[in-house]
């Protein structure tokens, strides 16, 4: 970073120098060690919210969607999905990281709809009508999970506690 900053200083890019000096505290080990916590909170909450949404509408409603998609044993798969999202989300949130992958959902549900997570179909009566989401959000989840797998769960994580024993 110092070489890059010095090079840009020589070229007169004062805006970058100001920015790099202003954000330099983020590169300190004492601050960087906390970086996984926002990932854990957001990904864990996101997983749990998806599970709660399916549970609140009733597992039967989700099973009907799975049946329409041709998923075998839709009632069983509905409950397994809901429990995986709730328990897996809580595990990620607490830092007891479970290496879960969204590839199945991405390949079977979202891939046919393209990349973008927002598909604006129309605006009627001042309300937006959206189509099915693409795989953009799945890739964001995968990137966060990969960062947690390769970078560790960080402090205040159950995984960190088990590694010490």
C-alpha positions as CSV (number, residue, x, y, z in Angstrom):
1,X,0.0,0.0,0.0
2,X,2.9,2.4,0.8
3,X,4.4,1.9,-2.7
4,X,1.0,2.6,-4.3
5,X,0.4,5.7,-2.2
6,X,3.9,7.0,-2.9
7,X,3.4,6.4,-6.6
8,X,0.1,8.2,-6.7
9,X,1.5,11.1,-4.6
10,X,4.2,11.6,-7.2
11,X,1.5,11.7,-9.9
12,X,-0.4,14.3,-7.9
13,X,-3.5,12.2,-7.1
14,X,-4.2,13.9,-3.8
15,X,-7.7,12.7,-3.5
16,X,-6.5,9.0,-3.4
17,X,-3.8,9.9,-0.9
18,X,-6.4,11.5,1.4
19,X,-8.7,8.5,1.1
20,X,-6.0,6.0,1.7
21,X,-4.7,7.8,4.8
22,X,-8.2,8.3,6.0
23,X,-9.0,4.6,5.7
24,X,-5.6,3.3,6.8
25,X,-7.0,2.3,10.2
26,X,-9.1,-0.4,8.5
27,X,-5.9,-2.2,7.6
28,X,-4.7,-2.5,11.2
29,X,-4.8,-6.0,12.5
30,X,-6.7,-4.8,15.6
31,X,-9.6,-3.6,13.3
32,X,-9.3,-6.1,10.5
33,X,-9.9,-9.0,12.9
34,X,-13.5,-7.8,13.3
35,X,-14.3,-7.9,9.6
36,X,-16.0,-11.3,9.6
37,X,-18.6,-10.1,12.1
38,X,-20.8,-8.0,9.7
39,X,-20.6,-10.9,7.2
40,X,-21.8,-13.4,9.8
41,X,-24.6,-11.1,11.0
42,X,-25.9,-10.3,7.5
43,X,-25.6,-13.8,6.0
44,X,-26.9,-15.5,9.2
45,X,-29.9,-13.1,9.4
46,X,-30.6,-13.5,5.7
47,X,-30.7,-17.3,5.9
48,X,-32.9,-17.1,9.0
49,X,-35.3,-14.6,7.5
50,X,-35.8,-16.8,4.4
51,X,-36.6,-19.7,6.8
52,X,-39.0,-17.6,8.8
53,X,-40.8,-16.4,5.7
54,X,-41.4,-19.9,4.5
55,X,-42.5,-21.0,8.0
56,X,-44.9,-18.0,8.4
57,X,-46.6,-18.7,5.1
58,X,-46.9,-22.3,6.1
59,X,-44.6,-25.2,5.0
60,X,-47.5,-26.5,2.9
61,X,-47.4,-23.4,0.7
62,X,-43.6,-23.9,0.1
63,X,-44.2,-27.6,-0.5
64,X,-46.7,-26.7,-3.2
65,X,-44.1,-24.5,-4.9
66,X,-41.6,-27.4,-4.7
67,X,-44.1,-29.8,-6.1
68,X,-44.8,-27.4,-9.1
69,X,-41.0,-27.3,-9.7
70,X,-40.9,-31.1,-9.8
71,X,-38.9,-31.6,-6.6
72,X,-39.3,-35.1,-5.2
73,X,-40.9,-35.5,-1.7
74,X,-41.9,-31.8,-1.6
75,X,-43.3,-31.9,2.0
76,X,-40.1,-33.4,3.3
77,X,-37.9,-31.1,1.2
78,X,-39.9,-28.1,2.4
79,X,-39.3,-28.9,6.0
80,X,-35.6,-29.7,5.4
81,X,-35.1,-26.4,3.6
82,X,-36.8,-24.4,6.3
83,X,-34.8,-26.1,9.1
84,X,-31.6,-25.7,7.1
85,X,-32.2,-22.0,6.7
86,X,-33.1,-21.5,10.3
87,X,-30.5,-23.7,11.9
88,X,-27.8,-22.9,9.3
89,X,-28.5,-19.1,9.6
90,X,-28.2,-19.3,13.4
91,X,-25.0,-21.3,13.1
92,X,-23.5,-18.6,10.8
93,X,-24.8,-15.8,13.0
94,X,-23.1,-17.4,16.1
95,X,-19.9,-18.2,14.2
96,X,-20.5,-22.0,14.4
97,X,-19.9,-22.0,10.7
98,X,-21.5,-24.7,8.7
99,X,-20.1,-25.0,5.2
100,X,-23.5,-24.7,3.4
101,X,-23.6,-24.0,-0.3
102,X,-26.3,-22.2,-2.3
103,X,-25.4,-23.9,-5.6
104,X,-28.6,-26.0,-5.7
105,X,-30.9,-23.0,-5.4
106,X,-28.8,-21.0,-7.8
107,X,-28.7,-23.7,-10.5
108,X,-32.3,-25.0,-10.1
109,X,-34.3,-21.8,-9.3
110,X,-32.4,-18.6,-10.1
111,X,-30.1,-19.4,-13.1
112,X,-32.9,-19.4,-15.7
113,X,-33.8,-15.9,-14.7
114,X,-30.4,-14.4,-15.3
115,X,-28.0,-12.4,-13.2
116,X,-30.0,-9.5,-11.8
117,X,-31.8,-9.9,-8.5
118,X,-34.4,-7.2,-9.5
119,X,-36.6,-7.7,-12.6
120,X,-38.9,-4.8,-13.0
121,X,-41.8,-5.9,-15.1
122,X,-44.1,-2.9,-14.9
123,X,-45.4,-0.1,-12.8
124,X,-49.2,0.0,-12.4
125,X,-51.2,2.3,-10.1
126,X,-47.9,3.6,-8.7
127,X,-46.8,0.1,-7.6
128,X,-43.8,-1.8,-9.1
129,X,-44.4,-5.3,-10.3
130,X,-41.3,-7.5,-10.1
131,X,-40.5,-10.8,-11.8
132,X,-38.5,-13.7,-10.4
133,X,-35.0,-12.9,-9.0
134,X,-31.8,-13.9,-10.8
135,X,-28.7,-15.4,-9.2
136,X,-27.0,-12.2,-8.1
137,X,-28.0,-12.5,-4.5
138,X,-26.9,-16.1,-4.4
139,X,-23.4,-15.1,-5.6
140,X,-23.3,-12.5,-2.9
141,X,-24.1,-15.1,-0.3
142,X,-21.5,-17.4,-1.7
143,X,-18.9,-14.7,-1.7
144,X,-19.6,-13.9,2.0
145,X,-19.6,-17.6,2.9
146,X,-16.3,-18.1,1.0
147,X,-14.8,-15.2,2.9
148,X,-15.8,-16.7,6.2
149,X,-14.5,-20.2,5.2
150,X,-11.1,-19.0,4.0
151,X,-10.7,-16.0,6.4
152,X,-12.2,-17.6,9.5
153,X,-15.2,-16.7,11.6
154,X,-13.4,-14.0,13.5
155,X,-13.7,-13.1,17.2
156,X,-16.8,-13.9,19.3
157,X,-17.4,-17.0,17.2
158,X,-18.2,-20.5,18.5
159,X,-15.7,-21.9,16.0
160,X,-13.0,-19.8,17.6
161,X,-13.9,-21.2,21.0
162,X,-13.7,-24.8,19.8
163,X,-10.3,-24.2,18.1
164,X,-8.8,-23.1,21.4
165,X,-9.7,-26.4,23.1
